Amino acid sequence: MPATARPLSPHLSIYRWQIQMVTSILHRATGVALAAGTILLVVALLALASGPEAYAKVQAFCASWIGLFLLAGWTWSLAYHLLNGIRHLLQDAGLGYLPAQFVRNGWMVVAGSVLLTVLVWVCVFAQRGGA
C-alpha cells in the first residue's frame, strides 16, 4: 500500500481531555516519580550510614526550598499512586465500571491524594514546630 493511501491516526490535539485519560497518564507518571524519588531515600540512608557530617548535608538539602518541593512532590506521587492502585483493585473486583462511577472515582482519587499530601505536610510542619 503506498504511503499516501495509508489512514492517519487522529492527533491527540483533537481529543477532549477526560478524567480517564488524566488518571491513566498520572498513574504512570507517579510510578516513575516514585522510582526516581527513591534515589533520594537511598542517598539519605547511605549518608546516615556514612556518619553525621554526610547526613547533615542531606538534611540541609531536604530543608531547602528545592528539597521540600521534591519531597512534597514525592509525597503527592505516593498518595496518588496508592489511591489509584486501590481504585484499580476495586475495578479488578468488578466495581466502578459504569461511566459515572469511573469519573467520580477518578476525581475522588485526585482530591484524596491532594488531601493526604496536605495532611502529611501539616503533620510534618507541626512536628518541626514542636521540636
ABEGO torsion letter per residue (X at the ends): XBAAABBBBBBAAABBBBAAAAAAAAAAAAAAAAAAAAAAAAAAAAAAAAEAAAAAAAAAAAABAAAAAAAAAAAAAAAAAAAAAAAAAAAAAGBGABAAAAAAAAAAAAAAAAAAAAAAAAAAAAAAAAX
